Amino acid sequence: MTAVGPVEPVEPVEPVEPVEPVEPVEPVDVVLSAWAPAGLGEVRPGDDLPALLVALLRADAARDPARAPADGDVLVLTSKVVSKAEGRVVAADDREDAITAETVRVVATRAFPGGVTRIVENRLGLVMAAAGVDASNTPGGTVLLLPEDPDASARAVRRAVADAFGARVGVLVSDTAGRPWREGVTDLTIGAAGVRVLDDLRGSADTFGRPLTMTVAAVADELAAAAELVKGKATGRPLAVVRGAGHLVVEEDGPGARVLTRTGPTDMFALGTAEAYAAGWADGCAGRRAGVPGAAPGPVPR
Protein backbone atom coordinates (compact mmCIF):
# COMPACT_ATOMS: atom_id res chain seq x y z
CA MET A 1 0.00 0.00 0.00
CA THR A 2 1.30 3.37 -0.96
CA ALA A 3 1.37 5.87 1.83
CA VAL A 4 -0.51 9.09 1.19
CA GLY A 5 1.09 12.25 2.47
CA PRO A 6 -0.73 15.01 4.20
CA VAL A 7 -3.23 16.87 2.00
CA GLU A 8 -2.45 20.51 1.49
CA PRO A 9 -5.21 22.65 2.92
CA VAL A 10 -7.44 24.24 0.32
CA GLU A 11 -7.61 27.99 0.38
CA PRO A 12 -11.11 29.06 1.28
CA VAL A 13 -13.06 30.58 -1.58
CA GLU A 14 -14.28 34.05 -1.00
CA PRO A 15 -18.05 34.03 -0.91
CA VAL A 16 -19.73 35.65 -3.89
CA GLU A 17 -21.57 38.73 -2.92
CA PRO A 18 -25.24 38.31 -3.76
CA VAL A 19 -26.68 40.72 -6.29
CA GLU A 20 -28.94 43.02 -4.41
CA PRO A 21 -32.07 44.10 -6.21
CA VAL A 22 -32.48 47.78 -6.80
CA GLU A 23 -34.86 49.44 -4.42
CA PRO A 24 -38.12 49.10 -6.32
CA VAL A 25 -39.91 52.18 -7.46
CA GLU A 26 -43.29 52.48 -5.88
CA PRO A 27 -45.49 50.73 -8.44
CA VAL A 28 -48.34 52.53 -10.09
CA ASP A 29 -51.49 50.47 -10.01
CA VAL A 30 -52.76 49.89 -13.53
CA VAL A 31 -56.31 48.61 -13.66
CA LEU A 32 -57.67 47.83 -17.10
CA SER A 33 -61.35 47.56 -17.83
CA ALA A 34 -62.90 46.75 -21.18
CA TRP A 35 -66.37 46.50 -22.61
CA ALA A 36 -67.97 46.09 -26.02
CA PRO A 37 -71.11 48.18 -26.64
CA ALA A 38 -74.01 46.36 -28.26
CA GLY A 39 -76.24 47.67 -31.03
CA LEU A 40 -74.10 48.59 -34.03
CA GLY A 41 -75.94 46.42 -36.53
CA GLU A 42 -74.72 45.25 -39.92
CA VAL A 43 -72.33 47.66 -41.64
CA ARG A 44 -72.76 48.01 -45.40
CA PRO A 45 -70.62 49.44 -48.21
CA GLY A 46 -70.76 53.20 -48.23
CA ASP A 47 -71.81 53.58 -44.59
CA ASP A 48 -70.26 56.46 -42.64
CA LEU A 49 -68.49 54.26 -40.11
CA PRO A 50 -67.17 57.03 -37.81
CA ALA A 51 -70.70 58.46 -37.53
CA LEU A 52 -72.13 55.01 -36.78
CA LEU A 53 -69.55 54.47 -34.04
CA VAL A 54 -70.24 57.87 -32.48
CA ALA A 55 -73.95 57.00 -32.37
CA LEU A 56 -73.13 53.65 -30.80
CA LEU A 57 -70.99 55.29 -28.11
CA ARG A 58 -73.69 57.90 -27.42
CA ALA A 59 -76.30 55.19 -26.93
CA ASP A 60 -73.96 53.24 -24.66
CA ALA A 61 -73.25 56.36 -22.59
CA ALA A 62 -77.00 57.04 -22.30
CA ARG A 63 -77.42 53.62 -20.70
CA ASP A 64 -74.40 54.12 -18.43
CA PRO A 65 -72.90 57.64 -18.24
CA ALA A 66 -69.67 56.22 -16.80
CA ARG A 67 -69.05 54.65 -20.20
CA ALA A 68 -68.91 57.93 -22.10
CA PRO A 69 -65.58 58.21 -23.95
CA ALA A 70 -62.96 59.84 -21.73
CA ASP A 71 -59.38 61.02 -22.11
CA GLY A 72 -57.04 58.04 -22.26
CA ASP A 73 -59.58 55.50 -23.50
CA VAL A 74 -58.47 53.22 -26.34
CA LEU A 75 -61.11 52.17 -28.88
CA VAL A 76 -60.34 48.86 -30.59
CA LEU A 77 -62.26 48.28 -33.81
CA THR A 78 -62.47 45.01 -35.71
CA SER A 79 -61.11 45.40 -39.23
CA LYS A 80 -64.09 43.62 -40.80
CA VAL A 81 -66.50 46.50 -40.22
CA VAL A 82 -63.94 48.88 -41.72
CA SER A 83 -63.67 46.64 -44.78
CA LYS A 84 -67.44 46.43 -45.11
CA ALA A 85 -67.88 50.20 -44.96
CA GLU A 86 -65.14 50.61 -47.58
CA GLY A 87 -66.78 48.06 -49.88
CA ARG A 88 -63.82 45.70 -49.68
CA VAL A 89 -66.11 42.77 -50.45
CA VAL A 90 -65.57 40.34 -53.33
CA ALA A 91 -67.35 37.22 -54.52
CA ALA A 92 -66.17 34.04 -52.84
CA ASP A 93 -65.51 32.51 -56.27
CA ASP A 94 -62.80 35.14 -56.73
CA ARG A 95 -61.11 34.39 -53.39
CA GLU A 96 -57.93 32.88 -54.80
CA ASP A 97 -57.53 35.71 -57.28
CA ALA A 98 -58.09 38.20 -54.44
CA ILE A 99 -55.37 36.54 -52.36
CA THR A 100 -52.99 36.73 -55.30
CA ALA A 101 -53.79 40.40 -55.85
CA GLU A 102 -53.17 41.22 -52.18
CA THR A 103 -49.90 39.25 -52.05
CA VAL A 104 -46.50 40.91 -52.15
CA ARG A 105 -44.41 37.85 -51.27
CA VAL A 106 -45.15 34.17 -50.68
CA VAL A 107 -43.72 32.83 -47.42
CA ALA A 108 -45.06 29.27 -47.47
CA THR A 109 -47.60 27.17 -49.33
CA ARG A 110 -49.05 23.90 -48.05
CA ALA A 111 -51.56 21.58 -49.71
CA PHE A 112 -54.13 19.74 -47.62
CA PRO A 113 -57.26 17.70 -48.54
CA GLY A 114 -59.51 20.77 -48.60
CA GLY A 115 -57.25 22.97 -50.71
CA VAL A 116 -54.06 25.00 -50.40
CA THR A 117 -53.03 27.34 -47.60
CA ARG A 118 -50.85 30.27 -48.55
CA ILE A 119 -48.92 32.22 -45.93
CA VAL A 120 -47.95 35.50 -47.56
CA GLU A 121 -46.82 39.04 -46.92
CA ASN A 122 -49.61 41.33 -48.05
CA ARG A 123 -49.51 44.92 -49.27
CA LEU A 124 -49.79 46.20 -45.67
CA GLY A 125 -46.58 44.36 -44.73
CA LEU A 126 -48.50 41.79 -42.66
CA VAL A 127 -47.57 38.11 -42.91
CA MET A 128 -50.86 36.22 -42.72
CA ALA A 129 -52.72 33.22 -44.04
CA ALA A 130 -54.52 34.02 -47.29
CA ALA A 131 -53.25 37.63 -47.19
CA GLY A 132 -55.94 38.35 -44.61
CA VAL A 133 -58.79 37.56 -47.02
CA ASP A 134 -61.56 36.16 -44.82
CA ALA A 135 -64.95 34.51 -45.29
CA SER A 136 -66.18 34.80 -41.69
CA ASN A 137 -68.78 37.33 -40.50
CA THR A 138 -69.70 38.29 -44.05
CA PRO A 139 -72.77 37.32 -46.14
CA GLY A 140 -72.67 33.96 -47.88
CA GLY A 141 -70.91 33.90 -51.21
CA THR A 142 -68.60 36.78 -50.31
CA VAL A 143 -65.19 37.29 -48.72
CA LEU A 144 -63.62 40.38 -47.18
CA LEU A 145 -60.29 41.98 -47.99
CA LEU A 146 -58.41 43.91 -45.34
CA PRO A 147 -59.05 47.68 -45.21
CA GLU A 148 -57.34 49.83 -47.81
CA ASP A 149 -55.48 51.94 -45.22
CA PRO A 150 -56.18 50.88 -41.61
CA ASP A 151 -54.12 53.74 -40.16
CA ALA A 152 -56.21 56.30 -42.06
CA SER A 153 -59.38 54.57 -40.87
CA ALA A 154 -58.18 54.78 -37.26
CA ARG A 155 -57.42 58.49 -37.69
CA ALA A 156 -60.91 59.17 -39.06
CA VAL A 157 -62.59 57.43 -36.12
CA ARG A 158 -60.35 59.26 -33.66
CA ARG A 159 -61.27 62.65 -35.13
CA ALA A 160 -64.99 61.85 -35.05
CA VAL A 161 -64.90 60.75 -31.41
CA ALA A 162 -62.86 63.79 -30.39
CA ASP A 163 -65.32 66.11 -32.16
CA ALA A 164 -68.35 64.42 -30.62
CA PHE A 165 -67.15 63.94 -27.05
CA GLY A 166 -64.17 66.25 -26.64
CA ALA A 167 -62.13 63.27 -25.48
CA ARG A 168 -58.51 62.48 -26.35
CA VAL A 169 -58.74 58.81 -27.20
CA GLY A 170 -56.59 56.35 -29.10
CA VAL A 171 -57.96 54.10 -31.82
CA LEU A 172 -56.72 50.70 -32.95
CA VAL A 173 -57.95 48.59 -35.87
CA SER A 174 -57.47 44.89 -35.13
CA ASP A 175 -57.47 41.67 -37.09
CA THR A 176 -57.03 38.01 -36.21
CA ALA A 177 -53.87 36.10 -37.12
CA GLY A 178 -51.96 32.97 -36.24
CA ARG A 179 -48.42 33.01 -34.86
CA PRO A 180 -45.38 30.85 -35.61
CA TRP A 181 -44.68 28.18 -32.99
CA ARG A 182 -48.04 28.78 -31.25
CA GLU A 183 -51.40 27.08 -31.68
CA GLY A 184 -54.53 29.16 -32.03
CA VAL A 185 -55.10 32.70 -33.21
CA THR A 186 -55.16 36.07 -31.48
CA ASP A 187 -55.96 39.63 -32.40
CA LEU A 188 -53.23 42.08 -33.35
CA THR A 189 -53.14 45.70 -34.44
CA ILE A 190 -53.14 46.57 -38.14
CA GLY A 191 -54.13 50.24 -37.83
CA ALA A 192 -53.49 52.84 -35.13
CA ALA A 193 -53.96 56.51 -34.31
CA GLY A 194 -53.07 58.28 -31.10
CA VAL A 195 -51.55 55.21 -29.44
CA ARG A 196 -47.90 54.51 -28.68
CA VAL A 197 -47.89 51.12 -30.39
CA LEU A 198 -44.41 50.12 -29.16
CA ASP A 199 -43.15 50.67 -25.61
CA ASP A 200 -39.37 50.87 -25.96
CA LEU A 201 -37.82 49.86 -22.64
CA ARG A 202 -34.24 49.75 -23.90
CA GLY A 203 -31.96 51.83 -21.70
CA SER A 204 -34.07 51.41 -18.60
CA ALA A 205 -33.05 49.02 -15.81
CA ASP A 206 -34.55 45.80 -14.54
CA THR A 207 -35.19 45.20 -10.83
CA PHE A 208 -31.52 44.24 -10.33
CA GLY A 209 -30.20 47.37 -11.98
CA ARG A 210 -29.11 45.65 -15.18
CA PRO A 211 -29.81 47.65 -18.34
CA LEU A 212 -32.47 46.38 -20.70
CA THR A 213 -31.02 46.18 -24.18
CA MET A 214 -33.63 44.29 -26.24
CA THR A 215 -37.05 44.80 -24.69
CA VAL A 216 -39.57 46.58 -26.90
CA ALA A 217 -43.13 45.70 -25.91
CA ALA A 218 -45.81 45.50 -28.62
CA VAL A 219 -48.40 47.17 -26.41
CA ALA A 220 -50.85 47.86 -29.25
CA ASP A 221 -51.04 44.13 -29.98
CA GLU A 222 -51.54 43.46 -26.28
CA LEU A 223 -54.45 45.91 -26.19
CA ALA A 224 -55.97 44.37 -29.33
CA ALA A 225 -55.82 40.90 -27.78
CA ALA A 226 -57.35 42.14 -24.53
CA ALA A 227 -60.18 43.84 -26.42
CA GLU A 228 -60.99 40.64 -28.30
CA LEU A 229 -61.86 38.98 -24.99
CA VAL A 230 -64.90 41.23 -24.69
CA LYS A 231 -65.74 41.60 -28.40
CA GLY A 232 -65.79 37.88 -29.20
CA LYS A 233 -65.89 36.40 -32.67
CA ALA A 234 -69.62 36.05 -33.29
CA THR A 235 -71.40 38.46 -30.94
CA GLY A 236 -71.97 41.38 -33.32
CA ARG A 237 -69.89 43.70 -31.15
CA PRO A 238 -66.98 44.90 -33.31
CA LEU A 239 -65.94 47.79 -31.07
CA ALA A 240 -64.36 47.57 -27.62
CA VAL A 241 -63.41 50.35 -25.24
CA VAL A 242 -60.31 49.72 -23.12
CA ARG A 243 -59.89 52.01 -20.12
CA GLY A 244 -56.81 52.26 -17.94
CA ALA A 245 -54.09 52.47 -20.60
CA GLY A 246 -54.07 56.25 -20.84
CA HIS A 247 -50.28 56.33 -20.48
CA LEU A 248 -50.14 54.89 -24.01
CA VAL A 249 -52.45 57.50 -25.57
CA VAL A 250 -50.57 60.39 -27.19
CA GLU A 251 -51.50 63.80 -28.56
CA GLU A 252 -50.49 63.19 -32.17
CA ASP A 253 -51.86 60.41 -34.36
CA GLY A 254 -48.37 58.89 -34.53
CA PRO A 255 -46.77 56.67 -37.17
CA GLY A 256 -49.55 54.08 -37.17
CA ALA A 257 -49.32 50.31 -37.01
CA ARG A 258 -46.92 49.78 -39.90
CA VAL A 259 -44.00 50.15 -37.48
CA LEU A 260 -45.08 46.88 -35.88
CA THR A 261 -44.33 44.82 -38.98
CA ARG A 262 -40.99 43.05 -39.24
CA THR A 263 -40.04 42.34 -42.84
CA GLY A 264 -36.89 42.77 -44.87
CA PRO A 265 -33.42 42.45 -43.31
CA THR A 266 -34.72 42.08 -39.73
CA ASP A 267 -37.02 39.15 -40.64
CA MET A 268 -35.23 35.96 -39.55
CA PHE A 269 -38.07 33.71 -40.78
CA ALA A 270 -38.83 35.07 -44.23
CA LEU A 271 -39.57 31.62 -45.70
CA GLY A 272 -41.26 28.44 -44.57
CA THR A 273 -39.04 25.45 -43.83
CA ALA A 274 -39.67 23.64 -47.12
CA GLU A 275 -39.37 26.85 -49.12
CA ALA A 276 -36.08 27.78 -47.46
CA TYR A 277 -34.70 24.29 -48.08
CA ALA A 278 -35.76 24.38 -51.73
CA ALA A 279 -34.26 27.85 -52.20
CA GLY A 280 -31.00 26.75 -50.61
CA TRP A 281 -30.88 23.64 -52.77
CA ALA A 282 -31.55 25.66 -55.90
CA ASP A 283 -28.80 28.10 -55.00
CA GLY A 284 -26.46 25.16 -54.40
CA CYS A 285 -27.28 23.67 -57.79
CA ALA A 286 -26.66 27.00 -59.44
CA GLY A 287 -23.34 27.24 -57.61
CA ARG A 288 -22.33 23.77 -58.75
CA ARG A 289 -23.08 24.65 -62.36
CA ALA A 290 -20.92 27.72 -61.86
CA GLY A 291 -18.10 25.56 -60.50
CA VAL A 292 -18.44 26.42 -56.82
CA PRO A 293 -16.84 23.60 -54.73
CA GLY A 294 -19.20 21.71 -52.44
CA ALA A 295 -22.39 22.96 -54.11
CA ALA A 296 -25.51 20.75 -54.23
CA PRO A 297 -25.38 17.91 -56.75
CA GLY A 298 -28.77 18.16 -58.44
CA PRO A 299 -32.49 18.85 -58.16
CA VAL A 300 -34.08 19.19 -54.75
CA PRO A 301 -35.04 15.71 -53.44
CA ARG A 302 -38.75 14.97 -52.93
C-alpha positions as CSV (number, residue, x, y, z in Angstrom):
1,M,0.0,0.0,0.0
2,T,1.3,3.4,-1.0
3,A,1.4,5.9,1.8
4,V,-0.5,9.1,1.2
5,G,1.1,12.2,2.5
6,P,-0.7,15.0,4.2
7,V,-3.2,16.9,2.0
8,E,-2.4,20.5,1.5
9,P,-5.2,22.6,2.9
10,V,-7.4,24.2,0.3
11,E,-7.6,28.0,0.4
12,P,-11.1,29.1,1.3
13,V,-13.1,30.6,-1.6
14,E,-14.3,34.1,-1.0
15,P,-18.0,34.0,-0.9
16,V,-19.7,35.7,-3.9
17,E,-21.6,38.7,-2.9
18,P,-25.2,38.3,-3.8
19,V,-26.7,40.7,-6.3
20,E,-28.9,43.0,-4.4
21,P,-32.1,44.1,-6.2
22,V,-32.5,47.8,-6.8
23,E,-34.9,49.4,-4.4
24,P,-38.1,49.1,-6.3
25,V,-39.9,52.2,-7.5
26,E,-43.3,52.5,-5.9
27,P,-45.5,50.7,-8.4
28,V,-48.3,52.5,-10.1
29,D,-51.5,50.5,-10.0
30,V,-52.8,49.9,-13.5
31,V,-56.3,48.6,-13.7
32,L,-57.7,47.8,-17.1
33,S,-61.3,47.6,-17.8
34,A,-62.9,46.8,-21.2
35,W,-66.4,46.5,-22.6
36,A,-68.0,46.1,-26.0
37,P,-71.1,48.2,-26.6
38,A,-74.0,46.4,-28.3
39,G,-76.2,47.7,-31.0
40,L,-74.1,48.6,-34.0
41,G,-75.9,46.4,-36.5
42,E,-74.7,45.3,-39.9
43,V,-72.3,47.7,-41.6
44,R,-72.8,48.0,-45.4
45,P,-70.6,49.4,-48.2
46,G,-70.8,53.2,-48.2
47,D,-71.8,53.6,-44.6
48,D,-70.3,56.5,-42.6
49,L,-68.5,54.3,-40.1
50,P,-67.2,57.0,-37.8
51,A,-70.7,58.5,-37.5
52,L,-72.1,55.0,-36.8
53,L,-69.6,54.5,-34.0
54,V,-70.2,57.9,-32.5
55,A,-74.0,57.0,-32.4
56,L,-73.1,53.6,-30.8
57,L,-71.0,55.3,-28.1
58,R,-73.7,57.9,-27.4
59,A,-76.3,55.2,-26.9
60,D,-74.0,53.2,-24.7
61,A,-73.3,56.4,-22.6
62,A,-77.0,57.0,-22.3
63,R,-77.4,53.6,-20.7
64,D,-74.4,54.1,-18.4
65,P,-72.9,57.6,-18.2
66,A,-69.7,56.2,-16.8
67,R,-69.1,54.7,-20.2
68,A,-68.9,57.9,-22.1
69,P,-65.6,58.2,-24.0
70,A,-63.0,59.8,-21.7
71,D,-59.4,61.0,-22.1
72,G,-57.0,58.0,-22.3
73,D,-59.6,55.5,-23.5
74,V,-58.5,53.2,-26.3
75,L,-61.1,52.2,-28.9
76,V,-60.3,48.9,-30.6
77,L,-62.3,48.3,-33.8
78,T,-62.5,45.0,-35.7
79,S,-61.1,45.4,-39.2
80,K,-64.1,43.6,-40.8
81,V,-66.5,46.5,-40.2
82,V,-63.9,48.9,-41.7
83,S,-63.7,46.6,-44.8
84,K,-67.4,46.4,-45.1
85,A,-67.9,50.2,-45.0
86,E,-65.1,50.6,-47.6
87,G,-66.8,48.1,-49.9
88,R,-63.8,45.7,-49.7
89,V,-66.1,42.8,-50.5
90,V,-65.6,40.3,-53.3
91,A,-67.3,37.2,-54.5
92,A,-66.2,34.0,-52.8
93,D,-65.5,32.5,-56.3
94,D,-62.8,35.1,-56.7
95,R,-61.1,34.4,-53.4
96,E,-57.9,32.9,-54.8
97,D,-57.5,35.7,-57.3
98,A,-58.1,38.2,-54.4
99,I,-55.4,36.5,-52.4
100,T,-53.0,36.7,-55.3
101,A,-53.8,40.4,-55.9
102,E,-53.2,41.2,-52.2
103,T,-49.9,39.2,-52.0
104,V,-46.5,40.9,-52.1
105,R,-44.4,37.8,-51.3
106,V,-45.1,34.2,-50.7
107,V,-43.7,32.8,-47.4
108,A,-45.1,29.3,-47.5
109,T,-47.6,27.2,-49.3
110,R,-49.1,23.9,-48.1
111,A,-51.6,21.6,-49.7
112,F,-54.1,19.7,-47.6
113,P,-57.3,17.7,-48.5
114,G,-59.5,20.8,-48.6
115,G,-57.2,23.0,-50.7
116,V,-54.1,25.0,-50.4
117,T,-53.0,27.3,-47.6
118,R,-50.9,30.3,-48.6
119,I,-48.9,32.2,-45.9
120,V,-48.0,35.5,-47.6
121,E,-46.8,39.0,-46.9
122,N,-49.6,41.3,-48.1
123,R,-49.5,44.9,-49.3
124,L,-49.8,46.2,-45.7
125,G,-46.6,44.4,-44.7
126,L,-48.5,41.8,-42.7
127,V,-47.6,38.1,-42.9
128,M,-50.9,36.2,-42.7
129,A,-52.7,33.2,-44.0
130,A,-54.5,34.0,-47.3
131,A,-53.2,37.6,-47.2
132,G,-55.9,38.4,-44.6
133,V,-58.8,37.6,-47.0
134,D,-61.6,36.2,-44.8
135,A,-65.0,34.5,-45.3
136,S,-66.2,34.8,-41.7
137,N,-68.8,37.3,-40.5
138,T,-69.7,38.3,-44.0
139,P,-72.8,37.3,-46.1
140,G,-72.7,34.0,-47.9
141,G,-70.9,33.9,-51.2
142,T,-68.6,36.8,-50.3
143,V,-65.2,37.3,-48.7
144,L,-63.6,40.4,-47.2
145,L,-60.3,42.0,-48.0
146,L,-58.4,43.9,-45.3
147,P,-59.0,47.7,-45.2
148,E,-57.3,49.8,-47.8
149,D,-55.5,51.9,-45.2
150,P,-56.2,50.9,-41.6
151,D,-54.1,53.7,-40.2
152,A,-56.2,56.3,-42.1
153,S,-59.4,54.6,-40.9
154,A,-58.2,54.8,-37.3
155,R,-57.4,58.5,-37.7
156,A,-60.9,59.2,-39.1
157,V,-62.6,57.4,-36.1
158,R,-60.4,59.3,-33.7
159,R,-61.3,62.7,-35.1
160,A,-65.0,61.8,-35.1
161,V,-64.9,60.7,-31.4
162,A,-62.9,63.8,-30.4
163,D,-65.3,66.1,-32.2
164,A,-68.4,64.4,-30.6
165,F,-67.2,63.9,-27.0
166,G,-64.2,66.2,-26.6
167,A,-62.1,63.3,-25.5
168,R,-58.5,62.5,-26.3
169,V,-58.7,58.8,-27.2
170,G,-56.6,56.4,-29.1
171,V,-58.0,54.1,-31.8
172,L,-56.7,50.7,-33.0
173,V,-57.9,48.6,-35.9
174,S,-57.5,44.9,-35.1
175,D,-57.5,41.7,-37.1
176,T,-57.0,38.0,-36.2
177,A,-53.9,36.1,-37.1
178,G,-52.0,33.0,-36.2
179,R,-48.4,33.0,-34.9
180,P,-45.4,30.8,-35.6
181,W,-44.7,28.2,-33.0
182,R,-48.0,28.8,-31.2
183,E,-51.4,27.1,-31.7
184,G,-54.5,29.2,-32.0
185,V,-55.1,32.7,-33.2
186,T,-55.2,36.1,-31.5
187,D,-56.0,39.6,-32.4
188,L,-53.2,42.1,-33.3
189,T,-53.1,45.7,-34.4
190,I,-53.1,46.6,-38.1
191,G,-54.1,50.2,-37.8
192,A,-53.5,52.8,-35.1
193,A,-54.0,56.5,-34.3
194,G,-53.1,58.3,-31.1
195,V,-51.5,55.2,-29.4
196,R,-47.9,54.5,-28.7
197,V,-47.9,51.1,-30.4
198,L,-44.4,50.1,-29.2
199,D,-43.2,50.7,-25.6
200,D,-39.4,50.9,-26.0
201,L,-37.8,49.9,-22.6
202,R,-34.2,49.8,-23.9
203,G,-32.0,51.8,-21.7
204,S,-34.1,51.4,-18.6
205,A,-33.0,49.0,-15.8
206,D,-34.5,45.8,-14.5
207,T,-35.2,45.2,-10.8
208,F,-31.5,44.2,-10.3
209,G,-30.2,47.4,-12.0
210,R,-29.1,45.6,-15.2
211,P,-29.8,47.6,-18.3
212,L,-32.5,46.4,-20.7
213,T,-31.0,46.2,-24.2
214,M,-33.6,44.3,-26.2
215,T,-37.0,44.8,-24.7
216,V,-39.6,46.6,-26.9
217,A,-43.1,45.7,-25.9
218,A,-45.8,45.5,-28.6
219,V,-48.4,47.2,-26.4
220,A,-50.8,47.9,-29.3
221,D,-51.0,44.1,-30.0
222,E,-51.5,43.5,-26.3
223,L,-54.5,45.9,-26.2
224,A,-56.0,44.4,-29.3
225,A,-55.8,40.9,-27.8
226,A,-57.4,42.1,-24.5
227,A,-60.2,43.8,-26.4
228,E,-61.0,40.6,-28.3
229,L,-61.9,39.0,-25.0
230,V,-64.9,41.2,-24.7
231,K,-65.7,41.6,-28.4
232,G,-65.8,37.9,-29.2
233,K,-65.9,36.4,-32.7
234,A,-69.6,36.1,-33.3
235,T,-71.4,38.5,-30.9
236,G,-72.0,41.4,-33.3
237,R,-69.9,43.7,-31.1
238,P,-67.0,44.9,-33.3
239,L,-65.9,47.8,-31.1
240,A,-64.4,47.6,-27.6
241,V,-63.4,50.3,-25.2
242,V,-60.3,49.7,-23.1
243,R,-59.9,52.0,-20.1
244,G,-56.8,52.3,-17.9
245,A,-54.1,52.5,-20.6
246,G,-54.1,56.2,-20.8
247,H,-50.3,56.3,-20.5
248,L,-50.1,54.9,-24.0
249,V,-52.4,57.5,-25.6
250,V,-50.6,60.4,-27.2
251,E,-51.5,63.8,-28.6
252,E,-50.5,63.2,-32.2
253,D,-51.9,60.4,-34.4
254,G,-48.4,58.9,-34.5
255,P,-46.8,56.7,-37.2
256,G,-49.5,54.1,-37.2
257,A,-49.3,50.3,-37.0
258,R,-46.9,49.8,-39.9
259,V,-44.0,50.2,-37.5
260,L,-45.1,46.9,-35.9
261,T,-44.3,44.8,-39.0
262,R,-41.0,43.0,-39.2
263,T,-40.0,42.3,-42.8
264,G,-36.9,42.8,-44.9
265,P,-33.4,42.4,-43.3
266,T,-34.7,42.1,-39.7
267,D,-37.0,39.1,-40.6
268,M,-35.2,36.0,-39.6
269,F,-38.1,33.7,-40.8
270,A,-38.8,35.1,-44.2
271,L,-39.6,31.6,-45.7
272,G,-41.3,28.4,-44.6
273,T,-39.0,25.4,-43.8
274,A,-39.7,23.6,-47.1
275,E,-39.4,26.8,-49.1
276,A,-36.1,27.8,-47.5
277,Y,-34.7,24.3,-48.1
278,A,-35.8,24.4,-51.7
279,A,-34.3,27.8,-52.2
280,G,-31.0,26.8,-50.6
281,W,-30.9,23.6,-52.8
282,A,-31.6,25.7,-55.9
283,D,-28.8,28.1,-55.0
284,G,-26.5,25.2,-54.4
285,C,-27.3,23.7,-57.8
286,A,-26.7,27.0,-59.4
287,G,-23.3,27.2,-57.6
288,R,-22.3,23.8,-58.8
289,R,-23.1,24.6,-62.4
290,A,-20.9,27.7,-61.9
291,G,-18.1,25.6,-60.5
292,V,-18.4,26.4,-56.8
293,P,-16.8,23.6,-54.7
294,G,-19.2,21.7,-52.4
295,A,-22.4,23.0,-54.1
296,A,-25.5,20.8,-54.2
297,P,-25.4,17.9,-56.8
298,G,-28.8,18.2,-58.4
299,P,-32.5,18.9,-58.2
300,V,-34.1,19.2,-54.7
301,P,-35.0,15.7,-53.4
302,R,-38.7,15.0,-52.9
